[in-house]
Amino acid sequence: MGTFVLALLMGLVLGVLSGCIRCLFFVWRHPTRFIDYIGILQWVGVAVNPFLMFTVFYLHGRKLDLKAKLRSVIVLLFLGLYVGYFLGNMIPYLVLTPKATLFYILFYGLYPLTIICPFFVALSASAIAYIRGFRRENKNENV
């Protein structure tokens, strides 16, 4: 269950960031301020995905037995990122844009291709952590 919660939180952060970037198109009309805020949010997005995502799931993956739980980890990771991204994407539209239609919220929130990159980053980090832990255990047994 820890995999789902971590994926949900990371998806929520990514959804809020991408939703804020899109909502700035609707809210601010002043071009210089707009570009400044977009630039800041994009740098934060680069810090979250993939660096923070990799670090969080690498640390989490060291505690997982990925070989035994691979299917459940993949399903929980995908569902957590998808639900978190949808909820995180809804927040900026509901808070920042008074004219946000249901179509915008659903289209950007339920667009599945946006979580493919974070999904593979998180899965790769968990796999790398598992492999490194497996190698350490084998080295200790051989000594």
N, CA, C and O atoms as a GROMACS GRO file, in nm:
protein
  572
    1MET      N    1   0.082  -0.121   0.000
    1MET     CA    2   0.000   0.000   0.000
    1MET      C    3   0.085   0.126   0.000
    1MET      O    4   0.040   0.232  -0.043
    2GLY      N    5   0.210   0.115   0.048
    2GLY     CA    6   0.299   0.231   0.049
    2GLY      C    7   0.331   0.279  -0.091
    2GLY      O    8   0.352   0.399  -0.113
    3THR      N    9   0.336   0.187  -0.188
    3THR     CA   10   0.363   0.224  -0.326
    3THR      C   11   0.251   0.310  -0.381
    3THR      O   12   0.276   0.410  -0.448
    4PHE      N   13   0.127   0.273  -0.352
    4PHE     CA   14   0.013   0.352  -0.400
    4PHE      C   15   0.013   0.491  -0.340
    4PHE      O   16  -0.012   0.588  -0.410
    5VAL      N   17   0.040   0.501  -0.211
    5VAL     CA   18   0.037   0.632  -0.144
    5VAL      C   19   0.148   0.722  -0.198
    5VAL      O   20   0.124   0.840  -0.224
    6LEU      N   21   0.268   0.668  -0.215
    6LEU     CA   22   0.377   0.748  -0.271
    6LEU      C   23   0.346   0.791  -0.414
    6LEU      O   24   0.368   0.906  -0.451
    7ALA      N   25   0.293   0.699  -0.494
    7ALA     CA   26   0.258   0.733  -0.632
    7ALA      C   27   0.145   0.836  -0.635
    7ALA      O   28   0.146   0.926  -0.720
    8LEU      N   29   0.050   0.824  -0.545
    8LEU     CA   30  -0.059   0.921  -0.538
    8LEU      C   31  -0.006   1.060  -0.504
    8LEU      O   32  -0.046   1.158  -0.567
    9LEU      N   33   0.082   1.068  -0.407
    9LEU     CA   34   0.139   1.198  -0.369
    9LEU      C   35   0.223   1.259  -0.480
    9LEU      O   36   0.214   1.378  -0.508
   10MET      N   37   0.306   1.177  -0.545
   10MET     CA   38   0.389   1.229  -0.653
   10MET      C   39   0.303   1.268  -0.773
   10MET      O   40   0.330   1.369  -0.838
   11GLY      N   41   0.200   1.191  -0.803
   11GLY     CA   42   0.108   1.228  -0.910
   11GLY      C   43   0.032   1.355  -0.878
   11GLY      O   44   0.005   1.436  -0.967
   12LEU      N   45  -0.002   1.374  -0.753
   12LEU     CA   46  -0.070   1.496  -0.710
   12LEU      C   47   0.019   1.617  -0.732
   12LEU      O   48  -0.027   1.720  -0.782
   13VAL      N   49   0.146   1.605  -0.694
   13VAL     CA   50   0.240   1.716  -0.714
   13VAL      C   51   0.256   1.747  -0.863
   13VAL      O   52   0.251   1.863  -0.903
   14LEU      N   53   0.275   1.644  -0.943
   14LEU     CA   54   0.289   1.665  -1.088
   14LEU      C   55   0.163   1.724  -1.149
   14LEU      O   56   0.171   1.811  -1.236
   15GLY      N   57   0.048   1.679  -1.104
   15GLY     CA   58  -0.078   1.731  -1.156
   15GLY      C   59  -0.099   1.877  -1.120
   15GLY      O   60  -0.145   1.955  -1.203
   16VAL      N   61  -0.066   1.914  -0.998
   16VAL     CA   62  -0.081   2.054  -0.957
   16VAL      C   63   0.013   2.143  -1.038
   16VAL      O   64  -0.026   2.250  -1.083
   17LEU      N   65   0.136   2.098  -1.057
   17LEU     CA   66   0.231   2.177  -1.136
   17LEU      C   67   0.185   2.195  -1.280
   17LEU      O   68   0.186   2.307  -1.331
   18SER      N   69   0.146   2.088  -1.345
   18SER     CA   70   0.103   2.101  -1.484
   18SER      C   71  -0.029   2.176  -1.494
   18SER      O   72  -0.051   2.251  -1.589
   19GLY      N   73  -0.116   2.157  -1.398
   19GLY     CA   74  -0.242   2.232  -1.398
   19GLY      C   75  -0.220   2.381  -1.378
   19GLY      O   76  -0.289   2.463  -1.440
   20CYS      N   77  -0.125   2.416  -1.292
   20CYS     CA   78  -0.095   2.558  -1.271
   20CYS      C   79  -0.037   2.622  -1.396
   20CYS      O   80  -0.069   2.736  -1.429
   21ILE      N   81   0.047   2.549  -1.466
   21ILE     CA   82   0.104   2.603  -1.589
   21ILE      C   83  -0.006   2.629  -1.691
   21ILE      O   84  -0.007   2.733  -1.757
   22ARG      N   85  -0.099   2.535  -1.706
   22ARG     CA   86  -0.209   2.554  -1.800
   22ARG      C   87  -0.304   2.665  -1.756
   22ARG      O   88  -0.355   2.740  -1.838
   23CYS      N   89  -0.328   2.674  -1.626
   23CYS     CA   90  -0.421   2.776  -1.576
   23CYS      C   91  -0.366   2.917  -1.590
   23CYS      O   92  -0.442   3.013  -1.600
   24LEU      N   93  -0.235   2.929  -1.592
   24LEU     CA   94  -0.178   3.062  -1.610
   24LEU      C   95  -0.215   3.121  -1.746
   24LEU      O   96  -0.220   3.243  -1.760
   25PHE      N   97  -0.240   3.038  -1.845
   25PHE     CA   98  -0.284   3.086  -1.975
   25PHE      C   99  -0.418   3.157  -1.964
   25PHE      O  100  -0.444   3.254  -2.035
   26PHE      N  101  -0.504   3.110  -1.875
   26PHE     CA  102  -0.637   3.168  -1.859
   26PHE      C  103  -0.638   3.291  -1.769
   26PHE      O  104  -0.715   3.384  -1.790
   27VAL      N  105  -0.552   3.291  -1.668
   27VAL     CA  106  -0.563   3.391  -1.563
   27VAL      C  107  -0.487   3.519  -1.595
   27VAL      O  108  -0.545   3.627  -1.591
   28TRP      N  109  -0.357   3.509  -1.626
   28TRP     CA  110  -0.276   3.628  -1.643
   28TRP      C  111  -0.267   3.670  -1.788
   28TRP      O  112  -0.242   3.589  -1.877
   29ARG      N  113  -0.289   3.798  -1.809
   29ARG     CA  114  -0.282   3.853  -1.944
   29ARG      C  115  -0.152   3.931  -1.966
   29ARG      O  116  -0.117   3.960  -2.080
   30HIS      N  117  -0.080   3.966  -1.860
   30HIS     CA  118   0.043   4.043  -1.872
   30HIS      C  119   0.156   3.950  -1.915
   30HIS      O  120   0.190   3.858  -1.840
   31PRO      N  121   0.216   3.972  -2.034
   31PRO     CA  122   0.309   3.872  -2.088
   31PRO      C  123   0.439   3.855  -2.009
   31PRO      O  124   0.490   3.744  -2.001
   32THR      N  125   0.494   3.963  -1.951
   32THR     CA  126   0.622   3.946  -1.882
   32THR      C  127   0.604   3.869  -1.752
   32THR      O  128   0.685   3.782  -1.722
   33ARG      N  129   0.501   3.898  -1.676
   33ARG     CA  130   0.475   3.823  -1.553
   33ARG      C  131   0.441   3.678  -1.584
   33ARG      O  132   0.483   3.587  -1.513
   34PHE      N  133   0.367   3.660  -1.689
   34PHE     CA  134   0.326   3.526  -1.730
   34PHE      C  135   0.449   3.439  -1.759
   34PHE      O  136   0.457   3.325  -1.713
   35ILE      N  137   0.543   3.492  -1.835
   35ILE     CA  138   0.663   3.416  -1.870
   35ILE      C  139   0.746   3.387  -1.747
   35ILE      O  140   0.804   3.279  -1.737
   36ASP      N  141   0.754   3.481  -1.654
   36ASP     CA  142   0.829   3.457  -1.530
   36ASP      C  143   0.770   3.342  -1.450
   36ASP      O  144   0.842   3.253  -1.405
   37TYR      N  145   0.639   3.342  -1.431
   37TYR     CA  146   0.575   3.237  -1.353
   37TYR      C  147   0.582   3.102  -1.424
   37TYR      O  148   0.603   2.999  -1.360
   38ILE      N  149   0.565   3.102  -1.556
   38ILE     CA  150   0.576   2.976  -1.631
   38ILE      C  151   0.716   2.919  -1.616
   38ILE      O  152   0.732   2.799  -1.596
   39GLY      N  153   0.817   3.004  -1.626
   39GLY     CA  154   0.955   2.958  -1.612
   39GLY      C  155   0.983   2.898  -1.476
   39GLY      O  156   1.049   2.794  -1.465
   40ILE      N  157   0.933   2.962  -1.372
   40ILE     CA  158   0.953   2.910  -1.236
   40ILE      C  159   0.884   2.775  -1.219
   40ILE      O  160   0.943   2.681  -1.166
   41LEU      N  161   0.760   2.765  -1.265
   41LEU     CA  162   0.687   2.639  -1.251
   41LEU      C  163   0.750   2.527  -1.334
   41LEU      O  164   0.748   2.411  -1.293
   42GLN      N  165   0.806   2.561  -1.450
   42GLN     CA  166   0.870   2.457  -1.530
   42GLN      C  167   0.999   2.408  -1.464
   42GLN      O  168   1.029   2.288  -1.471
   43TRP      N  169   1.074   2.496  -1.400
   43TRP     CA  170   1.195   2.451  -1.328
   43TRP      C  171   1.159   2.364  -1.209
   43TRP      O  172   1.228   2.266  -1.180
   44VAL      N  173   1.053   2.398  -1.141
   44VAL     CA  174   1.007   2.313  -1.031
   44VAL      C  175   0.961   2.178  -1.085
   44VAL      O  176   0.987   2.074  -1.023
   45GLY      N  177   0.893   2.179  -1.199
   45GLY     CA  178   0.851   2.054  -1.262
   45GLY      C  179   0.968   1.966  -1.301
   45GLY      O  180   0.960   1.844  -1.288
   46VAL      N  181   1.077   2.026  -1.348
   46VAL     CA  182   1.196   1.949  -1.382
   46VAL      C  183   1.259   1.891  -1.256
   46VAL      O  184   1.313   1.780  -1.260
   47ALA      N  185   1.253   1.964  -1.146
   47ALA     CA  186   1.308   1.911  -1.020
   47ALA      C  187   1.224   1.796  -0.967
   47ALA      O  188   1.278   1.701  -0.910
   48VAL      N  189   1.094   1.803  -0.985
   48VAL     CA  190   1.007   1.697  -0.935
   48VAL      C  191   1.014   1.574  -1.026
   48VAL      O  192   1.028   1.461  -0.979
   49ASN      N  193   1.006   1.597  -1.154
   49ASN     CA  194   1.008   1.486  -1.249
   49ASN      C  195   1.125   1.507  -1.342
   49ASN      O  196   1.121   1.599  -1.424
   50PRO      N  197   1.225   1.429  -1.335
   50PRO     CA  198   1.240   1.296  -1.282
   50PRO      C  199   1.322   1.285  -1.155
   50PRO      O  200   1.326   1.177  -1.096
   51PHE      N  201   1.387   1.392  -1.109
   51PHE     CA  202   1.485   1.379  -1.000
   51PHE      C  203   1.422   1.339  -0.867
   51PHE      O  204   1.464   1.242  -0.804
   52LEU      N  205   1.322   1.413  -0.823
   52LEU     CA  206   1.257   1.380  -0.697
   52LEU      C  207   1.183   1.246  -0.707
   52LEU      O  208   1.184   1.167  -0.613
   53MET      N  209   1.120   1.223  -0.820
   53MET     CA  210   1.049   1.096  -0.842
   53MET      C  211   1.146   0.979  -0.832
   53MET      O  212   1.116   0.879  -0.767
   54PHE      N  213   1.262   0.989  -0.896
   54PHE     CA  214   1.360   0.881  -0.892
   54PHE      C  215   1.410   0.859  -0.750
   54PHE      O  216   1.421   0.745  -0.705
   55THR      N  217   1.440   0.966  -0.679
   55THR     CA  218   1.493   0.954  -0.543
   55THR      C  219   1.392   0.890  -0.449
   55THR      O  220   1.427   0.801  -0.372
   56VAL      N  221   1.268   0.933  -0.455
   56VAL     CA  222   1.165   0.880  -0.366
   56VAL      C  223   1.143   0.731  -0.392
   56VAL      O  224   1.137   0.652  -0.298
   57PHE      N  225   1.132   0.693  -0.517
   57PHE     CA  226   1.104   0.553  -0.546
   57PHE      C  227   1.229   0.466  -0.537
   57PHE      O  228   1.217   0.344  -0.521
   58TYR      N  229   1.346   0.523  -0.547
   58TYR     CA  230   1.468   0.446  -0.522
   58TYR      C  231   1.475   0.408  -0.374
   58TYR      O  232   1.503   0.294  -0.339
   59LEU      N  233   1.450   0.506  -0.288
   59LEU     CA  234   1.452   0.478  -0.144
   59LEU      C  235   1.340   0.381  -0.105
   59LEU      O  236   1.359   0.296  -0.019
   60HIS      N  237   1.226   0.395  -0.168
   60HIS     CA  238   1.115   0.303  -0.140
   60HIS      C  239   1.143   0.164  -0.196
   60HIS      O  240   1.106   0.063  -0.134
   61GLY      N  241   1.209   0.157  -0.311
   61GLY     CA  242   1.236   0.030  -0.376
   61GLY      C  243   1.336  -0.057  -0.301
   61GLY      O  244   1.341  -0.178  -0.322
   62ARG      N  245   1.417   0.005  -0.215
   62ARG     CA  246   1.512  -0.075  -0.138
   62ARG      C  247   1.440  -0.164  -0.037
   62ARG      O  248   1.496  -0.265   0.006
   63LYS      N  249   1.319  -0.128   0.001
   63LYS     CA  250   1.243  -0.207   0.099
   63LYS      C  251   1.148  -0.308   0.033
   63LYS      O  252   1.085  -0.388   0.102
   64LEU      N  253   1.138  -0.304  -0.099
   64LEU     CA  254   1.043  -0.391  -0.169
   64LEU      C  255   1.110  -0.520  -0.216
   64LEU      O  256   1.228  -0.522  -0.250
   65ASP      N  257   1.031  -0.627  -0.217
   65ASP     CA  258   1.072  -0.748  -0.284
   65ASP      C  259   1.006  -0.745  -0.421
   65ASP      O  260   0.897  -0.799  -0.442
   66LEU      N  261   1.073  -0.680  -0.514
   66LEU     CA  262   1.013  -0.651  -0.643
   66LEU      C  263   0.987  -0.778  -0.725
   66LEU      O  264   0.893  -0.782  -0.804
   67LYS      N  265   1.069  -0.878  -0.705
   67LYS     CA  266   1.050  -1.002  -0.781
   67LYS      C  267   0.919  -1.070  -0.742
   67LYS      O  268   0.848  -1.121  -0.829
   68ALA      N  269   0.886  -1.070  -0.617
   68ALA     CA  270   0.763  -1.135  -0.570
   68ALA      C  271   0.639  -1.050  -0.592
   68ALA      O  272   0.530  -1.103  -0.609
   69LYS      N  273   0.655  -0.918  -0.592
   69LYS     CA  274   0.539  -0.828  -0.598
   69LYS      C  275   0.538  -0.742  -0.723
   69LYS      O  276   0.482  -0.632  -0.720
   70LEU      N  277   0.595  -0.786  -0.832
   70LEU     CA  278   0.609  -0.702  -0.951
   70LEU      C  279   0.475  -0.658  -1.007
   70LEU      O  280   0.457  -0.540  -1.038
   71ARG      N  281   0.381  -0.749  -1.022
   71ARG     CA  282   0.251  -0.713  -1.079
   71ARG      C  283   0.176  -0.612  -0.993
   71ARG      O  284   0.123  -0.514  -1.043
   72SER      N  285   0.174  -0.637  -0.863
   72SER     CA  286   0.102  -0.545  -0.776
   72SER      C  287   0.170  -0.409  -0.770
   72SER      O  288   0.103  -0.306  -0.762
   73VAL      N  289   0.303  -0.406  -0.775
   73VAL     CA  290   0.374  -0.278  -0.775
   73VAL      C  291   0.343  -0.200  -0.902
   73VAL      O  292   0.321  -0.079  -0.896
   74ILE      N  293   0.341  -0.267  -1.016
   74ILE     CA  294   0.310  -0.198  -1.142
   74ILE      C  295   0.168  -0.142  -1.141
   74ILE      O  296   0.147  -0.027  -1.180
   75VAL      N  297   0.072  -0.223  -1.097
   75VAL     CA  298  -0.067  -0.176  -1.094
   75VAL      C  299  -0.085  -0.062  -0.995
   75VAL      O  300  -0.148   0.039  -1.028
   76LEU      N  301  -0.030  -0.076  -0.874
   76LEU     CA  302  -0.045   0.030  -0.774
   76LEU      C  303   0.027   0.157  -0.816
   76LEU      O  304  -0.022   0.267  -0.791
   77LEU      N  305   0.140   0.143  -0.879
   77LEU     CA  306   0.215   0.259  -0.927
   77LEU      C  307   0.138   0.333  -1.034
   77LEU      O  308   0.126   0.456  -1.030
   78PHE      N  309   0.085   0.260  -1.130
   78PHE     CA  310   0.009   0.323  -1.238
   78PHE      C  311  -0.118   0.389  -1.185
   78PHE      O  312  -0.147   0.504  -1.219
   79LEU      N  313  -0.193   0.318  -1.102
   79LEU     CA  314  -0.318   0.374  -1.048
   79LEU      C  315  -0.291   0.495  -0.958
   79LEU      O  316  -0.363   0.594  -0.964
   80GLY      N  317  -0.187   0.486  -0.875
   80GLY     CA  318  -0.156   0.598  -0.787
   80GLY      C  319  -0.116   0.722  -0.864
   80GLY      O  320  -0.161   0.832  -0.832
   81LEU      N  321  -0.032   0.706  -0.966
   81LEU     CA  322   0.006   0.821  -1.047
   81LEU      C  323  -0.113   0.877  -1.124
   81LEU      O  324  -0.128   0.999  -1.135
   82TYR      N  325  -0.197   0.790  -1.176
   82TYR     CA  326  -0.311   0.835  -1.256
   82TYR      C  327  -0.413   0.910  -1.171
   82TYR      O  328  -0.459   1.018  -1.209
   83VAL      N  329  -0.449   0.853  -1.057
   83VAL     CA  330  -0.547   0.918  -0.968
   83VAL      C  331  -0.488   1.047  -0.910
   83VAL      O  332  -0.556   1.149  -0.904
   84GLY      N  333  -0.362   1.041  -0.868
   84GLY     CA  334  -0.299   1.161  -0.812
   84GLY      C  335  -0.287   1.272  -0.914
   84GLY      O  336  -0.310   1.388  -0.882
   85TYR      N  337  -0.252   1.237  -1.038
   85TYR     CA  338  -0.240   1.338  -1.143
   85TYR      C  339  -0.377   1.399  -1.174
   85TYR      O  340  -0.388   1.520  -1.193
   86PHE      N  341  -0.481   1.317  -1.178
   86PHE     CA  342  -0.615   1.369  -1.204
   86PHE      C  343  -0.660   1.464  -1.094
   86PHE      O  344  -0.708   1.574  -1.123
   87LEU      N  345  -0.643   1.424  -0.969
   87LEU     CA  346  -0.684   1.511  -0.857
   87LEU      C  347  -0.599   1.638  -0.852
   87LEU      O  348  -0.650   1.747  -0.829
   88GLY      N  349  -0.469   1.622  -0.874
   88GLY     CA  350  -0.381   1.739  -0.872
   88GLY      C  351  -0.408   1.834  -0.986
   88GLY      O  352  -0.388   1.954  -0.972
   89ASN      N  353  -0.452   1.783  -1.098
   89ASN     CA  354  -0.484   1.868  -1.212
   89ASN      C  355  -0.616   1.940  -1.193
   89ASN      O  356  -0.636   2.048  -1.249
   90MET      N  357  -0.706   1.884  -1.115
   90MET     CA  358  -0.835   1.949  -1.090
   90MET      C  359  -0.821   2.070  -0.998
   90MET      O  360  -0.894   2.168  -1.014
   91ILE      N  361  -0.729   2.065  -0.903
   91ILE     CA  362  -0.717   2.171  -0.803
   91ILE      C  363  -0.692   2.308  -0.865
   91ILE      O  364  -0.765   2.402  -0.834
   92PRO      N  365  -0.590   2.325  -0.952
   92PRO     CA  366  -0.568   2.458  -1.009
   92PRO      C  367  -0.684   2.508  -1.094
   92PRO      O  368  -0.714   2.627  -1.093
   93TYR      N  369  -0.750   2.418  -1.167
   93TYR     CA  370  -0.863   2.462  -1.248
   93TYR      C  371  -0.978   2.511  -1.162
   93TYR      O  372  -1.044   2.609  -1.197
   94LEU      N  373  -1.003   2.444  -1.053
   94LEU     CA  374  -1.114   2.485  -0.968
   94LEU      C  375  -1.082   2.609  -0.886
   94LEU      O  376  -1.171   2.688  -0.855
   95VAL      N  377  -0.953   2.629  -0.851
   95VAL     CA  378  -0.915   2.742  -0.767
   95VAL      C  379  -0.881   2.866  -0.850
   95VAL      O  380  -0.924   2.976  -0.817
   96LEU      N  381  -0.804   2.849  -0.956
   96LEU     CA  382  -0.750   2.964  -1.029
   96LEU      C  383  -0.839   3.014  -1.142
   96LEU      O  384  -0.838   3.134  -1.171
   97THR      N  385  -0.915   2.929  -1.203
   97THR     CA  386  -0.995   2.973  -1.318
   97THR      C  387  -1.143   2.962  -1.287
   97THR      O  388  -1.196   2.852  -1.270
   98PRO      N  389  -1.210   3.075  -1.279
   98PRO     CA  390  -1.354   3.069  -1.250
   98PRO      C  391  -1.435   3.016  -1.368
   98PRO      O  392  -1.547   2.967  -1.348
   99LYS      N  393  -1.382   3.023  -1.490
   99LYS     CA  394  -1.457   2.979  -1.606
   99LYS      C  395  -1.415   2.840  -1.655
   99LYS      O  396  -1.441   2.804  -1.770
  100ALA      N  397  -1.350   2.765  -1.570
  100ALA     CA  398  -1.306   2.632  -1.612
  100ALA      C  399  -1.426   2.542  -1.636
  100ALA      O  400  -1.512   2.524  -1.549
  101THR      N  401  -1.430   2.486  -1.753
  101THR     CA  402  -1.540   2.397  -1.784
  101THR      C  403  -1.503   2.255  -1.745
  101THR      O  404  -1.386   2.222  -1.726
  102LEU      N  405  -1.602   2.174  -1.735
  102LEU     CA  406  -1.580   2.034  -1.700
  102LEU      C  407  -1.498   1.963  -1.808
  102LEU      O  408  -1.422   1.871  -1.778
  103PHE      N  409  -1.514   2.006  -1.932
  103PHE     CA  410  -1.439   1.946  -2.042
  103PHE      C  411  -1.288   1.966  -2.023
  103PHE      O  412  -1.211   1.871  -2.039
  104TYR      N  413  -1.246   2.087  -1.989
  104TYR     CA  414  -1.104   2.114  -1.967
  104TYR      C  415  -1.049   2.030  -1.853
  104TYR      O  416  -0.942   1.970  -1.864
  105ILE      N  417  -1.122   2.025  -1.745
  105ILE     CA  418  -1.076   1.951  -1.628
  105ILE      C  419  -1.063   1.803  -1.659
  105ILE      O  420  -0.963   1.740  -1.625
  106LEU      N  421  -1.164   1.747  -1.723
  106LEU     CA  422  -1.160   1.604  -1.754
  106LEU      C  423  -1.057   1.571  -1.860
  106LEU      O  424  -0.988   1.470  -1.851
  107PHE      N  425  -1.046   1.657  -1.962
  107PHE     CA  426  -0.953   1.626  -2.070
  107PHE      C  427  -0.809   1.627  -2.019
  107PHE      O  428  -0.735   1.532  -2.043
  108TYR      N  429  -0.769   1.731  -1.951
  108TYR     CA  430  -0.632   1.739  -1.905
  108TYR      C  431  -0.604   1.647  -1.786
  108TYR      O  432  -0.492   1.600  -1.768
  109GLY      N  433  -0.704   1.621  -1.707
  109GLY     CA  434  -0.684   1.533  -1.592
  109GLY      C  435  -0.681   1.386  -1.626
  109GLY      O  436  -0.610   1.309  -1.562
  110LEU      N  437  -0.758   1.346  -1.727
  110LEU     CA  438  -0.766   1.204  -1.760
  110LEU      C  439  -0.681   1.166  -1.880
  110LEU      O  440  -0.689   1.053  -1.928
  111TYR      N  441  -0.600   1.257  -1.929
  111TYR     CA  442  -0.513   1.228  -2.043
  111TYR      C  443  -0.403   1.133  -1.998
  111TYR      O  444  -0.315   1.174  -1.922
  112PRO      N  445  -0.405   1.007  -2.043
  112PRO     CA  446  -0.317   0.905  -1.984
  112PRO      C  447  -0.170   0.916  -2.022
  112PRO      O  448  -0.086   0.864  -1.949
  113LEU      N  449  -0.136   0.979  -2.131
  113LEU     CA  450   0.003   0.983  -2.174
  113LEU      C  451   0.091   1.071  -2.086
  113LEU      O  452   0.214   1.064  -2.094
  114THR      N  453   0.031   1.154  -2.004
  114THR     CA  454   0.110   1.244  -1.922
  114THR      C  455   0.179   1.173  -1.806
  114THR      O  456   0.274   1.228  -1.749
  115ILE      N  457   0.135   1.054  -1.770
  115ILE     CA  458   0.199   0.984  -1.658
  115ILE      C  459   0.290   0.872  -1.703
  115ILE      O  460   0.343   0.799  -1.620
  116ILE      N  461   0.310   0.857  -1.834
  116ILE     CA  462   0.396   0.749  -1.883
  116ILE      C  463   0.540   0.771  -1.838
  116ILE      O  464   0.603   0.678  -1.788
  117CYS      N  465   0.592   0.890  -1.856
  117CYS     CA  466   0.731   0.918  -1.816
  117CYS      C  467   0.750   0.902  -1.665
  117CYS      O  468   0.844   0.832  -1.624
  118PRO      N  469   0.668   0.962  -1.580
  118PRO     CA  470   0.686   0.940  -1.436
  118PRO      C  471   0.669   0.794  -1.396
  118PRO      O  472   0.736   0.747  -1.303
  119PHE      N  473   0.582   0.722  -1.463
  119PHE     CA  474   0.562   0.581  -1.432
  119PHE      C  475   0.691   0.502  -1.456
  119PHE      O  476   0.732   0.424  -1.371
  120PHE      N  477   0.753   0.523  -1.570
  120PHE     CA  478   0.875   0.448  -1.600
  120PHE      C  479   0.992   0.494  -1.515
  120PHE      O  480   1.080   0.414  -1.483
  121VAL      N  481   0.997   0.621  -1.479
  121VAL     CA  482   1.102   0.668  -1.389
  121VAL      C  483   1.088   0.601  -1.253
  121VAL      O  484   1.187   0.554  -1.196
  122ALA      N  485   0.966   0.595  -1.200
  122ALA     CA  486   0.943   0.534  -1.069
  122ALA      C  487   0.969   0.384  -1.072
  122ALA      O  488   1.029   0.329  -0.980
  123LEU      N  489   0.924   0.317  -1.177
  123LEU     CA  490   0.946   0.174  -1.188
  123LEU      C  491   1.094   0.141  -1.204
  123LEU      O  492   1.144   0.046  -1.145
  124SER      N  493   1.164   0.221  -1.284
  124SER     CA  494   1.308   0.200  -1.301
  124SER      C  495   1.383   0.222  -1.171
  124SER      O  496   1.475   0.147  -1.139
  125ALA      N  497   1.346   0.324  -1.098
  125ALA     CA  498   1.413   0.351  -0.970
  125ALA      C  499   1.392   0.236  -0.872
  125ALA      O  500   1.485   0.196  -0.803
  126SER      N  501   1.271   0.185  -0.867
  126SER     CA  502   1.244   0.071  -0.778
  126SER      C  503   1.322  -0.052  -0.821
  126SER      O  504   1.375  -0.126  -0.737
  127ALA      N  505   1.331  -0.076  -0.951
  127ALA     CA  506   1.405  -0.191  -1.002
  127ALA      C  507   1.554  -0.178  -0.975
  127ALA      O  508   1.619  -0.276  -0.937
  128ILE      N  509   1.610  -0.059  -0.994
  128ILE     CA  510   1.752  -0.038  -0.968
  128ILE      C  511   1.783  -0.059  -0.820
  128ILE      O  512   1.884  -0.120  -0.785
  129ALA      N  513   1.697  -0.008  -0.735
  129ALA     CA  514   1.718  -0.026  -0.591
  129ALA      C  515   1.710  -0.174  -0.553
  129ALA      O  516   1.788  -0.221  -0.472
  130TYR      N  517   1.616  -0.245  -0.611
  130TYR     CA  518   1.602  -0.388  -0.582
  130TYR      C  519   1.725  -0.465  -0.630
  130TYR      O  520   1.776  -0.551  -0.558
  131ILE      N  521   1.772  -0.436  -0.750
  131ILE     CA  522   1.889  -0.506  -0.805
  131ILE      C  523   2.014  -0.477  -0.723
  131ILE      O  524   2.092  -0.568  -0.695
  132ARG      N  525   2.032  -0.353  -0.685
  132ARG     CA  526   2.150  -0.320  -0.603
  132ARG      C  527   2.143  -0.387  -0.466
  132ARG      O  528   2.245  -0.433  -0.415
  133GLY      N  529   2.025  -0.394  -0.407
  133GLY     CA  530   2.009  -0.462  -0.279
  133GLY      C  531   2.030  -0.612  -0.293
  133GLY      O  532   2.087  -0.675  -0.203
  134PHE      N  533   1.986  -0.669  -0.404
  134PHE     CA  534   2.004  -0.812  -0.429
  134PHE      C  535   2.153  -0.845  -0.445
  134PHE      O  536   2.200  -0.947  -0.395
  135ARG      N  537   2.225  -0.760  -0.514
  135ARG     CA  538   2.369  -0.782  -0.531
  135ARG      C  539   2.444  -0.772  -0.399
  135ARG      O  540   2.536  -0.849  -0.373
  136ARG      N  541   2.404  -0.677  -0.316
  136ARG     CA  542   2.469  -0.664  -0.185
  136ARG      C  543   2.446  -0.788  -0.100
  136ARG      O  544   2.538  -0.834  -0.032
  137GLU      N  545   2.325  -0.841  -0.104
  137GLU     CA  546   2.296  -0.963  -0.027
  137GLU      C  547   2.379  -1.080  -0.076
  137GLU      O  548   2.427  -1.160   0.005
  138ASN      N  549   2.395  -1.091  -0.205
  138ASN     CA  550   2.477  -1.202  -0.259
  138ASN      C  551   2.624  -1.186  -0.225
  138ASN      O  552   2.692  -1.286  -0.200
  139LYS      N  553   2.674  -1.064  -0.223
  139LYS     CA  554   2.815  -1.043  -0.185
  139LYS      C  555   2.837  -1.079  -0.038
  139LYS      O  556   2.940  -1.138  -0.003
  140ASN      N  557   2.743  -1.046   0.046
  140ASN     CA  558   2.755  -1.077   0.188
  140ASN      C  559   2.749  -1.228   0.213
  140ASN      O  560   2.815  -1.278   0.304
  141GLU      N  561   2.670  -1.300   0.135
  141GLU     CA  562   2.660  -1.445   0.150
  141GLU      C  563   2.789  -1.515   0.104
  141GLU      O  564   2.827  -1.618   0.160
  142ASN      N  565   2.855  -1.461   0.002
  142ASN     CA  566   2.976  -1.523  -0.052
  142ASN      C  567   3.098  -1.501   0.036
  142ASN      O  568   3.195  -1.575   0.024
  143VAL      N  569   3.094  -1.402   0.122
  143VAL     CA  570   3.209  -1.373   0.207
  143VAL      C  571   3.220  -1.466   0.321
  143VAL      O  572   3.312  -1.454   0.402
   0.00000   0.00000   0.00000
